[in-house]
């Protein structure tokens, strides 16, 4: 169903101006009301989500809890001014640059209307009331939300709960607008009054939208999370000391949620001939549920079959015949030397319950593989405390947004220090995060106030504001 995009954005602009002028405390109170309303609606929303996404009830209830926690956390962080990066320079007639320094005070202001594209694999936490929406609303921006075609009914129902709660809390109407038609979403992204875009999804779709946002007469920031392989590097000593633990952890992580997490570890490097390799070969892979939708199922089958059909790849475990929409987990085997010979062919994301095991003969191959990686959300090292992995870690810091030591990347904690982002193609904006309180900074821009009297300054820049 198409909408009048010009009218939708015009109403968002008016609502956004009122919302930006609302106190941070009142905005936080409104978002707390939204979180409470979503919690209260769980018994209606979760069954609807189950029908549309095939995800199990326990997973969806846990995700809804994460979503409402995230709303409250971001609301409180914004009310505390965490995203403002306030800086105050008092006048200094003897400033060493050779001229007096004026009274200069820096804060941040909301960008304006934001277009958010919902994801398929997190129908609550990365959808209508998800992190992008929560961060934008918390700092004072209205949102135009492109609902994901994988859960349209849930999107409408969630938006209804959110809008009712905002209205009941005294927030302006039209803070959240919903569109379903992809053409409407593209029109909104290119509308001159829209100031930013946010997206979670595939590399081709995200890149197309990024290019659209950047090709406007007035380019705007586009925060896209696109794809990640999330490699795991196992040192020889770790494989010898903890083979069972590492094998079980890897299997549990790559099959979690039927492999449909952006942080799923898609490749693990293990020593050739090790007990770890034998344990992975003999692993009993868990049954997984049906995939999210036909598009995801087709994409997984295509990626798995392309890998399995290569001459330098062979089956290792699982992957028996099963329908594409409910595939059995599969481990495929190759060598690090083959990865280095064709990284583009072997190191692509396969979204779903398939992962690649690459054997190495010498640990120097770990660093070599790290050097040919594209940008990643995460990179994991399974090692022992006195392993010499300094060079590997140095390379991985240039390739990934989050490094893990003897832990697994699935299960992203929503907290202040989280970094859920990375170099392209993991994201289009590696200096930002889509999870955690630092996400607030994506939807504001800095403004400096020079020489103003106290009464005309924003509240956070006045004398005594920080005391």
C-alpha positions, 0 to 999 in steps of 0.5 A, a space after each residue: 500500500 503506497 502513501 503520500 511521501 511528501 505529506 508523511 515527511 512534512 508531518 514528520 518535520 513538524 512533529 520533529 521540531 516540537 519533539 526537539 524542543 521537548 526537554 530531554 527528561 520528557 522525551 525519556 519519559 515518553 520512551 519509557 511509556 513506549 517500552 511499558 506499552 510494548 511489554 504489556 502487549 507481548 501476548 498479542 505481538 509475540 504470536 503474530 511474530 511467530 506466525 510471520 517469522 517462524 521464530 520460536 516463542 522463547 526467542 521472540 519474548 527474549 528479543 522483545 525484552 531486549 527491545 524494551 530494555 534498549 528503549 529505556 537505556 537509550 532514553 536515559 542515556 540521552 536524558 543524561 546528555 551522553 551524546 552531546 559531547 559538551 565542550 566549553 572554552 572560556 575566553 582567554 586573552 592570552 591564548 597561545 595561537 596568537 589571538 585571544 580565544 573567544 567564549 566558545 561552547 559546543 553541543 549537539 542538535 538533532 539531525 531531523 527526520 530519519 528513514 529507518 529500514 527494518 531487518 528481517 531477522 530481528 522483528 522487534 530489536 531491529 524493526 519498528 521499535 528497534 535500536 535505530 528508531 529508539 536512538 533517533 527518537 531519544 535524541 529528538 528526531 522523528 522517524 519514517 520506518 520502512 517495514 520489512 516485508 517479512 513481518 508486515 502485520 507485526 510492523 503495523 501492530 507494533 507501530 500502533 502500540 508505539 504511537 498510542 504510547 507516545 500520544 498518551 505521554 504527550 508527545 507530538 503526533 506523527 513522530 513515527 510514520 510507517 511505509 511498506 512499499 519499497 518505492 515509498 521508502 526510496 522516495 523518503 530517503 531522497 526527500 530533501 527534508 530527510 536528514 539521515 538513513 539507517 539500514 540493516 540487511 544485505 550488502 546489495 540492498 544496503 549498498 544501493 540505498 547508500 549510493 542513493 543517499 550519497 547521490 542526492 543533491 544534498 548527500 546525507 549520512 547513511 548508517 548501513 549494517 550490511 554483512 559479516 563473516 565473523 571469522 574465528 582463529 584458533 591457535 594450536 595450543 588452544 586446539 590442544 588444550 580445549 578442543 571439546 570446549 572450542 568445538 562445542 562453542 563454535 557449533 552452538 554459535 554458528 547454529 544459534 537462531 538457525 545461523 540467521 544472526 549478523 554475528 554468526 561465525 561463518 569460518 573457523 581456522 583450525 590446525 590441520 590434523 588436530 583433535 579439534 578438527 576430528 571433533 568438528 567432523 564428528 560433531 552432532 549438529 543440532 536441529 534448527 527451525 525453519 528459516 525466516 522466509 523464502 528469500 532467506 532460504 533461497 539465499 542460504 541454499 545458493 551460498 551453501 551450494 556454491 561453496 560445496 560445489 567447489 573443488 577445494 571444498 568438501 563436506 565435513 559434518 551435517 548437511 544431509 538432504 533437507 528442504 531449503 526452508 528448514 536446512 540441516 546445519 552443515 560444516 564444509 572443509 577447506 584449507 587456509 592455503 586455498 582461502 589465500 588463493 581465492 579469498 573472494 570465493 571462499 570468504 563470503 557470508 552464507 546467511 544461515 546454518 552453514 559454516 566453513 572450517 579452514 585448516 592451517 599448517 603454520 600459525 603464520 597462515 592465521 595472520 595471512 588470512 586476517 590480512 585478506 579479510 574484508 571488513 567485519 563486525 567481529 573477529 574471535 581468537 581462541 587462544 591461550 594467555 601466553 600465545 604470541 598473537 600480537 601481530 594477529 590482533 594488530 591486523 584484526 583491529 583494522 578489519 573488525 569492530 569488535 574483537 573477542 577472546 575465547 568467547 563467541 560473537 552471537 549474543 550482542 550485549 546492549 551496553 555503553 561500551 558496545 561497538 556493533 559496526 566495522 569497516 566496509 562491507 560490514 557497515 557503511 559508517 565504521 566510526 559508528 555503532 548500531 547497538 549501545 548508547 554510542 548509537 545516539 551520536 549518529 543522529 545528531 550533529 555538533 554546533 558551536 555557540 560563540 559569544 552568546 549570553 547565558 539566557 540564549 544558550 542551550 541548557 547544557 551549555 549554561 554556567 553550572 549545567 554540569 554541576 
